[in-house]
Amino acid sequence: MTYWRLSLLAPLFFVLVLGCNKGNPNAPASVKGKVKYKDNLVTAGTVTFHPSEGGAFFHCIIKPDGTYSQTDLTTGDMVVTIETDSANKDRKMPIYGGGRGKPGQGQPQQLQSPVPERAQQGGGEYVTIPKKYAKKELSNLTRKVEKGENTFDFDLTD
């Protein structure tokens, strides 16, 4: 009698196994590539992949050789932004907090935050690129990230 019950469950087991082998559309993917501006390497900054349907975004540090890489991205259509201002040592720092100014002075004391440690990981030189590439709404850079390894090179222009 037990054999008869098992023989009824066997087809159900095979249907479940076959259904699970379709693959997960959001399975991890990896990206790598090179960033250039006007045929010159961009040697510092970040490349960020923003899922078109929202959700977590993925930062990639641009290395001194102009390359970037990242693992464990979700798959799907992405809007890509690229910024280099984090490598600009002369940039104006954001103002945080701010104490009170001395009596009689119109300006409050302004405190600057140090450059985020993550921004310095690239170690390359600052290369000025058009600001539009740093804004998700303006970059016009899109890529489809698929399961496995993806290579996306970016040749930026004005």
Secondary structure by P-SEA (a helix, b strand, c coil): caaaaaaaaaaaaaaaaaaaaccccccbbbbbbbbbcccccccccbbbbbcccccbbbbbbbccccccccccccccbbbbbbbcccccccccccccccccccccccccbbbbbcccccccccccccccccccccccccccbbbbbcccbbbbbbbccc
